[in-house]
Amino acid sequence: MHFIHDQFLLPNATSQQLYHRYAALSPIIDYHCHLSPKDIAEDRRFNNLTEAWLEGDHYKWRAMRTYGISADYITGSRSSFEKFEKWAEVVPHTLRNPLYHWTHLELARYFGIYDLLNMENAKYIYDTANAILQTPAYSVRGLLKKMGVQVVCTTDDPTDDLSYHRSIASSDFEIKVLPAFRPDKVLATDQPELFNGWVNRLYTLCELSISTLSDLMECLEKRVLFFHQQGCRLSDHGLEYAYAYYPPQQDWDRLVLALRNGSSLSKLESEALRSEILFRLCKLYHKYGWVQQFHLGALRNNNTRMLETHGPDTGFDSIGDFDQATSLSALLNRLDKDNALAPSILYNLNPADNEVFATMTGNFNDGSIKGKIQYGSGWWFLDQKDGMTKQLNALSNMGLLSCFVGMLTDSRSFLSYPRHEYFRRVLCRLLGEEIEAGELPRDIDLIGNMVQDICFRNAKAYFKF
């Protein structure tokens, strides 16, 4: 039997039944990812497996560095095959890391390759996959269709012109590809140079001088409206914690003007201003009927030497230990008091915060819609079997698992869609084991319908896709 087989991660007949009858047949709504809309618009065809699999994948890059592989074979000038061969050398040493499972799921699902990747078979696997990648069905659009994807929501800066999204929408591509609004740079009030560089781009688009907070918010609303007209219904924020410092009687215009003049704010002034901007952005999301997402808890760019060499998002980020509960509660409560709290998905990166986030959702569910405030799926360092299981358990214990909107890829790779299968197998494993133990009723249709809700139907209703 191959390592990846029909019953992979499904230890009993009940979990197998739940997966194959209910989970496996559900389409995919990938409501948060970092895929390139340019690649989808142009229907990119990858030249080789290294381009498709290793390009931009900082999970793999971290593992390769850990094993002692030099940058030449990761982001450097070595040939595509030499880079792939080094990854093949590392794979056998990723045992118990989720990369081992993901690697072999991806080889199996996209290329029908069930061999365990290593140095000895690297050339064979590379050549076999490369030949398949050159066939018409293995363009970027073909890869999405092959995995049963129905909706893709990319992650986009508010200054993006969304031309690639418009191109996709005007084509005959049957999969919806929608933008998501990610305005993190406007919250960089502690970095005047970064803040001004971004606001200057915003100024060019809005044709409005930005010297007051009202000016800034007017421009941001114009971009929200522009995104909305292109089908956007989601925002996203990747923050250390929810900014929610609300001192009384602040002169917002003085602070904005100081930043625009290149001056640095005090720590408390910076925190107050970005808290106010975030609050007003969230009110805009509510106004336009969007869902807002908060990815909280990453400690980014820890290695400044590597940041200067390779740039951000290259594998030098980690879990942070920020205080989350107080500020998150304050932000959501202020919005709720103004009757301006949009449907929200809360993602934690520190597993110590699982129960904090799971219980926070219950504070602001008001009965207006099913699962208005969601405890988001295991994210980044937590999107593996153990992290997923802990997230599912915390949600089940503190809230209603049946209302959960399920998994996403959060990936830059078009070969990462087996992560949805991975999540679905973990979900069915958990439920199947509890049915076998007598902790859940042996009513396969009852529980199978919940599985289908979590895998697809809840997300479809929640996002109104």
N, C-alpha and C positions, 0 to 999 in steps of 0.2 A: 504494500500500500504506500502511495506517495505521502509525503509529509503534509501537503495541502490536499485534502480530500473532502468529500461531501459532508462529512460529519466533524470537520475541524472545529474545535472548541465546543462541540455539542456532545456532552458525555453520556446522555441517556436518550431513550426513545422519545420522551416527552419534549425535550428541548429541540430535538431533531424535527419533530412534527410541527412545533411552533415556528421554527425557522423556515422550513421548506414550504409549508402550506400558507404561511401568513407574511413573514418578513421578507423573504427572498423575492417575492413577486411585486413588492411595492416600488413605484418609481422613486427617484431621488430629487428632493428639493435642497439644493446646496445654497442656503441663504447667507452664508458668510465664507468667502474665500478670497484669495489674492491672485487668481488667474488673470492673465493678460487679455484684456478685451481686444487689443491689437492682433494677437495671435488668433483669436476666434474670428474676428472680422476678415482677416486675410487667409483664414483656413490654413494656417501654417502646417507644413509638413517637415517633420524633424529629419535631419540628415542621418542621425544615428542615435543609439540608445543613450549615450552620454548626454547629448543635448536634451533628450526627453526626460531623463531620469535624475541626472546629477546637477543640471543647471539650476542654480538658485535654491537648492535644497540644503538649508543649513542644518537640518537634522543629520543628514549623512556627513556633511562637512565636519561637524563636531565629533562624530564617531571616528572619522579618519584621522583627525588631529590627535584624538586621544590615543589611537593606536600607533602614533608616531609617523604619520604620513606628512610629508612636507607640503607647503602651500603650492609648489610647482605642480603637484598632481591633483590639486583641489580647485583653486581659482587661477592657477598659473598658466604657463605657456606649453605644458606638455600636450601631446596629441590626445585626441578624444579616446582612442583605445587605451593609451597608457593610463589615463585617468580612470577609465572603467576597470582596467585590470587591477589597479590599486584598490578600488572599491570591492572588487571580487576577493581580493586578499583579506580585506577587513571583515567581510560578511560572516565567515565562520566564527569570528570572535565577537559578534554582537549577540550571541545567545543570551536569552532572557531580556534583552532590550527589545522594545516593540519593533525596531527596524528589522529584526530577523523575521518576524511574522509578516510585516508589511512587504518586505522585499519579495518573499516567496508567494504571497498572495498576488502581488502585482505581476510577477512573471507568469503566474498561472492564468490569471483572469484576462490579461491583455494578449499574451503570446502563446498560451497553451504549453508553457515550459514548466515542468514539475521537478526538474533536477535542482538539487541544492547548490546554489552558486558558490564557487570557490575558484582558486587560481587555475586548477587543472582544466575546468570546463569553461573558463571565462571567454576564450576565443570562440568556441562553438555557440555559446549563448549570445554573445555579442553579434556574431554574424547572422544567426537565426533571427534575432529580434530586428536587426537592421533591415533584413530582407522584407520582413512583415511590415515594418514602418513605411516602406516605399510603396505599399499597395494603397489603392484609392480609399479604402475603408479606414485607413489609419492616419488620416489627416486629423488635426485638432478637433474639427467638428465630428468626424467619424468616431474618435475616441469617446467624446461625450455621449453620442448616440449609443455606442456599444454598451455603455454602463447604465443605460436607462435613465439618464438625467433629464428632468423636465424643466427645471429652473436653475439658473446660475445667477447669484448676486455677487458682483465684483466689489472691490474696495477702492474708492476713488476720491481724490482730493477735490475740494469744492472749486478749485480753479481749473479743473480739467474741462476741455471743451466737449467731451463725450462724443466726439465724432465717430469713434469706432462703435460705440453703442448704437448710434443712429444708423450706421452702415449695416450692422447686424439686423436691426429692426426692419430695415427696408429690404432685406434679402428674403429668400424663401426658407431660411433656417428655422426649423420647427421648435427649437429649444429657446425659451425666453432667456435673454441675457440682460440683466438689469443692473444699473449702477447703485452703489450705496455711498452715502455721504460721510466722509471721514475728515472732520475739520480740526485735527489735533494741533496743527501748527498755529492756529489763532489763539491757542491757550498757552503758548510759549512766552508768557509775559515776563518770565525771568531771564529771557534771552533776547534783548532788544534787536540784535542783528538778524536773528532768525525770524522774529516776529515781523519786523519791518520788511524784510525781503518778501515774505509771504503776503503781507498786507498790500505791498506795492503791486503784486500781481493781481490781487483782488481789486485794487483801485483801477487798474487798466481795464479790467473786464466790466466794472460797474460804471466807469466814467464819472466817478464821484470822489471828491476830495475827502479823505478820511482823517479827521482830526478830533472827532468826538466819539463817544460810545454809540450815540444814535446813528452817526454816519456808518460806523462799523456794522451795526446790526442791520441797517438798511441794505447794505451791500450783501451781507450774509443771507438775508431773506430773499434777495434777488437770485442768489445762487440756489437756495432751497427751491424756489419756484421753478428755476430752470431745470434742476434735477427732477423735480416732480413731473414736469412736462415730458421728460424722457423716460418715465415709468418708475423712477426711484420711489420706494416706499419704506426705506430703512436708512437709519443713521448708525454710525458706530464711533466709539471713542476707545482708544487704547491708552489708558492712564495708569499712573501708579496707584491712585486712589481717587474717589469722587471728590472733586473740589467743592467745598461747601463752607467757606468762611465768610460770614455775612455780618461784618461790623456795621453799626449805624452811621448814617450821615457821611457817606463817602462822596467825594467830588470825582466822579468817574471821568469826566472830560479832562480834568487836570492830569489824571493818571495816563489816559490814552495819549494826550498831547505830549507828555513827558517821554513816553515810549517812542512816539513818532519823531521826536527830536533827538532820539538816540540815547536818552538818559536811562539809567538803571533805576528800577523801583526798589524800595525796601522789600524784604521777604514778605512782610504782612501785606504791604500794598499789592505786590504781585499776586499773592494768594487771593486777596479780596477781588481783584479785577478778573482773574480767570474764573473764579467762582461765579461772579455775576454774568460773565459771557456765557459760561456753560449753562447756567440757569435760563438765560434768555434763549439760547439755542434750543434747549429742551422744550420751551414754550412754543417755539416755531414748529418743532416736530409734532407736537400735539395739535397745533392749528391745522397742519396739512394732513393729519391722519396717518402719520408714520409710526413705525416701530423703532424704538431706540435701543441700542446695544451698548453695554459697558463691559469692556475687557479690562479687568483691574488686577494689578499686583505684579507686573513684570518689572524687574530691575534690569534696565537695558544698558548696553554699551559699557560693560564693566571693565573691559580691557582697552584702555585708551590707545595703547600702541597699535593694537590690531584695528581699532576703529579708524585711526589715521591711515593705516595701510590698506584696509579692505572696505571701509565704510560700514554703515549700519546694516542690520538684518543679515549678518553673515555668520552668526553662531556664537556670539559672545554675550548673550543675555541669560538671565537666570530668574528664579523665583525670588520675589521680594517679601519682606516681612512687615509691610505697612499696616497701620491701624486702618481697618476698612469700615467697621460697623457704624461708628458715630457720624462720619461725614456722609456715607451713603444714605443713612437714615435721614439726615438733615436735608440733603438734596431732594430726595423723593418726597419727604414731608412738605417741604416748601412748595413743590409743584402740586402736590395733592391739595393743599390748602387753597391754591389758586384755581382748582379744578382744571389743571393743565398737565396732568401726568399721563403721558402717552404709554401705550403698551411697551413693556421694557423687558429686556433679557439681561440678566446679571451673570457674568462669568468671573470666577475667581481663579487665580493661578496658584495661590498657596493652599495646599490641601487642608491646612489647619483652619481655613476659613469655610470649609464645606458647610457645616451646620449654620454658621453665621449667615451665609448667603441663602441657604435653603429656608431659614426662618424669616429672613428679611422680606422675601417675596410675599409671605402671608400677611405682613403688616399693611400692604397696599393693594391687595386684591379686594375690589369693592363690589363684585357681583355684576359688573357691567358687561364683561365678556369672559369666556372660559379661559382661565390661565392668563389673565392680563399681565401679571408680573411673573416672569419665568426664571427659574434657576437654570442657567445655561449648561450645556453639555461640557464634559471634561475638555479643557482647552490647553493647547501647546504641550507643556510637560505632563499634562494630566490626560491626554487623549490616548491612553493605552489601557490595557485590560484592567489593571488594578485601579487606575484613576477613574475609568468609566464606571466600574462596579461601585466604588465609593460614592461617586456622584449620584448614581441611581439609588443607592441605599439611603443617602442623606435626603434626597428628594422624596423617596417613598415614606421615610419616617417622619419628615417634617411637613410634607405637603401632599400633593396628589400626582403620583407618577402617571396616571391615566391622562393628564392634561399636558404632558410634556411635548414640546415641539421637536425633540429628537436631535439627530447628529448633523454635523457640517464637516467640511474638509479643512477649512482654515489653511489652505495649501496654495503654493505657487505652481504645483505640478499637475499636469493633465493626466498623470498616471496614478493619482492618489485616491481615486474613487472607491477602491476596495476598502477604504477606511469606513465607509458606510456599511459595507458587509461585515466588517470586523465588529463594529458597534452592534449591529443587529444580532450577530452570533453571541456576543457577550450578554445582551439583553435576554435572548432566548435561553441561554445557559442558566442565567440567574433565576428566571421564572420556572424553567423546567426542573431545576434542582429543588425549588420550594414546593412545586406540585408533587414531586416524588416523595418529599419528606412530609407531606400532609399539611404543609403550612399555607397552601393555596388550594382551592377546590379543583378537582379533576374535571374541569369544564373547559375543554380545549377551545370551543367557539367563543366563550366569554373572554378568556385570556388572549386568544388569538386575535380577536377584534381589537383589544387594547394594544397589542403589538402593532397592528396595522395603523392604528391611530398615531402611535408614537413614531413609527417609521415614515409616515407620509400624511395622513389625513389631518392631523392636528396642525401641522405646518401650513398646509394648503388653506385651511380655514383661518388661521391666525394672521397670515400675511395677505390673505385675500388674493392669492395668485390664481 
